[in-house]
Every structure is written in C-alpha cells, then in structure tokens.
C-alpha cells in the first residue's frame, strides 16, 4: 500500500450546497493518518436555520474567517495530492466543484475520488444502512457528527478499516469531472 488519500468533509451554510462553511481534511498515507486540518470558512452567503441547527455553524462563527478563494492556495496541495475520499463522496465533490466555480478557480478538469459509503455497502452489507454515524457506531469509531473535522477523521478511520480488511481500494476509485 503506497497510496495517498485526502479524506475530506464539507459543511454547507444552506440548501444550495454551493458554498462551504467548514472543511475537515485528513490525509492517509501508507495506511496511517499523517495530517489533519480543520477550517471554518466564510461562505459569503446566507445560512439556513436547518443547516445552522445541524452543524452548529452560525454566521457569527465564520465572520472574519477566510473565504474559500482565500484558502484555496493552502488547500490545493491537499486536493491535488492523491485520491480524494469522502463519505457520500458525490455530495462533497459537487460542493467542491461549485465552490471552485463560484470563486472562478481553474483547477483541473477531473480528479480521482472514492466513497467510504460505497465501500461500506460491500464490506459491511449486514448493517441496516451505511450512514456515517451507523457505520462508526458498528465499528467503534468516535464521531461528533456534522462536525467537518470529526466526519473527515471518521471517514479516514473507515478507509483505514477497509485497507486493513484487505479491500481493493483502487476498485472503488472513479473520476469526478469538474467541468
């Protein structure tokens, strides 16, 4: 196993899911967690009461925090450094794509990604569902759900579980088209 994975989770301020209010990143290299980062992000837009209640992130919490555009130079090496992984990855990848577009950032046409939820359906078929909290409870992984850093760390622990169980992670890798 000589692969690098950037496991990430986003929280959004509203139902449009086109901006981030928080981002958690956990890097897994050679099966070990080597770096973790958490960011509150000023989405420069309105917040839904539902999203605020779910995540606990308020407009006041992100006031004065960097925008996605301001953070991108720091984030780009993480997103460019290997396979992107998330739980319910199509959602997180779509939010990333929308943020890149909203800030006029030209990054790349596509990127490799994998989904820990999809992996769980094959590796843990006996679970009643494959939501992050259900899977973490079944495997004894700590989780403060809808906290971007906690969700990213938990998804990284799921990835590490699949690796240690001998899952062929490469068979789950797809290409996300950003254009």
C-alpha positions as semicolon CSV with decimal commas, in nm:
position;residue;x (nm);y (nm);z (nm)
1;X;0,000;0,000;0,000
2;X;0,179;0,309;-0,122
3;X;-0,113;0,541;-0,187
4;X;-0,202;0,883;-0,053
5;X;-0,565;0,969;0,022
6;X;-0,706;1,306;0,119
7;X;-1,022;1,235;0,313
8;X;-1,244;1,540;0,343
9;X;-1,582;1,654;0,464
10;X;-1,765;1,978;0,399
11;X;-2,042;2,154;0,585
12;X;-2,260;2,396;0,393
13;X;-2,445;2,706;0,510
14;X;-2,767;2,648;0,318
15;X;-2,968;2,414;0,098
16;X;-2,800;2,534;-0,222
17;X;-2,487;2,337;-0,124
18;X;-2,271;2,566;-0,336
19;X;-2,051;2,710;-0,061
20;X;-1,861;2,570;0,237
21;X;-1,890;2,695;0,595
22;X;-1,647;2,430;0,725
23;X;-1,396;2,183;0,586
24;X;-1,218;1,894;0,753
25;X;-0,918;1,721;0,591
26;X;-0,743;1,402;0,700
27;X;-0,450;1,268;0,499
28;X;-0,391;0,891;0,496
29;X;-0,057;0,772;0,360
30;X;0,051;0,410;0,360
31;X;-0,247;0,328;0,583
32;X;-0,158;0,586;0,851
33;X;-0,303;0,928;0,930
34;X;-0,026;1,180;0,861
35;X;-0,204;1,517;0,872
36;X;-0,534;1,670;0,977
37;X;-0,671;2,019;0,921
38;X;-0,995;2,192;1,015
39;X;-1,123;2,517;0,870
40;X;-1,416;2,745;0,934
41;X;-1,486;2,929;0,610
42;X;-1,677;3,249;0,542
43;X;-1,916;3,137;0,267
44;X;-2,012;3,495;0,184
45;X;-2,379;3,397;0,167
46;X;-2,687;3,336;0,381
47;X;-2,741;3,049;0,628
48;X;-3,047;2,824;0,651
49;X;-3,180;2,761;1,001
50;X;-3,171;2,387;0,920
51;X;-2,800;2,388;0,833
52;X;-2,717;2,601;1,136
53;X;-2,907;2,362;1,364
54;X;-2,739;2,060;1,202
55;X;-2,381;2,186;1,211
56;X;-2,386;2,446;1,486
57;X;-2,210;2,686;1,248
58;X;-2,356;3,037;1,256
59;X;-2,282;3,347;1,052
60;X;-2,109;3,486;1,363
61;X;-1,882;3,180;1,385
62;X;-1,743;3,241;1,035
63;X;-1,730;3,621;1,047
64;X;-1,372;3,724;0,976
65;X;-1,268;3,374;0,866
66;X;-1,108;3,330;0,525
67;X;-1,323;3,266;0,220
68;X;-1,281;2,954;0,007
69;X;-1,098;3,165;-0,251
70;X;-0,856;3,294;0,010
71;X;-0,795;2,942;0,146
72;X;-0,753;2,770;-0,191
73;X;-0,374;2,824;-0,218
74;X;-0,336;2,637;0,114
75;X;-0,596;2,371;0,026
76;X;-0,488;2,297;-0,329
77;X;-0,186;2,079;-0,240
78;X;-0,415;1,857;-0,027
79;X;-0,671;1,821;-0,304
80;X;-0,400;1,760;-0,565
81;X;-0,204;1,509;-0,357
82;X;-0,365;1,176;-0,428
83;X;-0,712;1,023;-0,432
84;X;-0,990;1,230;-0,274
85;X;-1,213;1,035;-0,037
86;X;-1,535;1,127;0,140
87;X;-1,838;0,959;0,290
88;X;-2,114;1,008;0,034
89;X;-1,840;1,148;-0,188
90;X;-2,061;1,269;-0,475
91;X;-2,206;1,533;-0,239
92;X;-1,868;1,661;-0,116
93;X;-1,718;1,653;-0,466
94;X;-2,015;1,851;-0,601
95;X;-1,979;2,117;-0,328
96;X;-1,606;2,140;-0,408
97;X;-1,684;2,183;-0,778
98;X;-1,943;2,453;-0,706
99;X;-1,701;2,642;-0,480
100;X;-1,430;2,631;-0,744
101;X;-1,676;2,770;-0,999
102;X;-1,815;3,035;-0,761
103;X;-1,466;3,170;-0,696
104;X;-1,351;3,144;-1,057
105;X;-1,077;2,897;-0,969
106;X;-0,950;2,692;-1,259
107;X;-0,802;2,380;-1,104
108;X;-0,826;2,069;-1,316
109;X;-1,078;1,901;-1,541
110;X;-1,115;1,591;-1,327
111;X;-0,984;1,423;-1,013
112;X;-0,978;1,068;-0,876
113;X;-1,210;1,003;-0,583
114;X;-1,358;0,721;-0,377
115;X;-1,655;0,693;-0,142
116;X;-1,637;0,526;0,201
117;X;-2,016;0,481;0,198
118;X;-1,995;0,280;-0,123
119;X;-1,708;0,075;0,022
120;X;-1,918;0,007;0,329
121;X;-2,206;-0,135;0,127
122;X;-1,974;-0,409;0,003
123;X;-1,759;-0,456;0,314
124;X;-2,039;-0,431;0,573
125;X;-2,357;-0,547;0,396
126;X;-2,525;-0,656;0,720
127;X;-2,566;-0,300;0,855
128;X;-2,919;-0,153;0,847
129;X;-2,785;0,145;0,648
130;X;-2,449;0,290;0,556
131;X;-2,476;0,637;0,702
132;X;-2,156;0,762;0,862
133;X;-2,294;0,752;1,216
134;X;-2,430;0,397;1,173
135;X;-2,103;0,265;1,036
136;X;-1,896;0,440;1,303
137;X;-2,116;0,300;1,579
138;X;-2,081;-0,051;1,436
139;X;-1,701;-0,026;1,423
140;X;-1,648;0,169;1,747
141;X;-1,520;0,482;1,573
142;X;-1,577;0,805;1,764
143;X;-1,786;1,066;1,586
144;X;-1,920;1,416;1,653
145;X;-2,148;1,400;1,350
146;X;-2,178;1,706;1,123
147;X;-1,853;1,849;1,257
148;X;-1,639;1,860;0,942
149;X;-1,316;1,758;1,116
150;X;-1,478;1,475;1,307
151;X;-1,657;1,349;0,996
152;X;-1,335;1,360;0,790
153;X;-1,142;1,179;1,064
154;X;-1,417;0,915;1,097
155;X;-1,425;0,858;0,721
156;X;-1,045;0,823;0,729
157;X;-1,080;0,560;1,002
158;X;-1,335;0,377;0,784
159;X;-1,087;0,390;0,496
160;X;-0,814;0,253;0,721
161;X;-1,051;-0,026;0,832
162;X;-1,119;-0,120;0,468
163;X;-0,747;-0,117;0,389
164;X;-0,667;-0,338;0,688
165;X;-0,951;-0,574;0,591
166;X;-0,789;-0,620;0,250
167;X;-1,039;-0,425;0,042
168;X;-0,909;-0,329;-0,301
169;X;-0,948;0,048;-0,263
170;X;-0,844;0,101;-0,624
171;X;-1,156;-0,080;-0,743
172;X;-1,366;0,199;-0,588
173;X;-1,178;0,490;-0,744
174;X;-1,373;0,691;-1,001
175;X;-1,301;1,014;-1,183
176;X;-1,501;1,327;-1,098
177;X;-1,538;1,572;-1,384
178;X;-1,529;1,935;-1,269
179;X;-1,631;2,090;-1,600
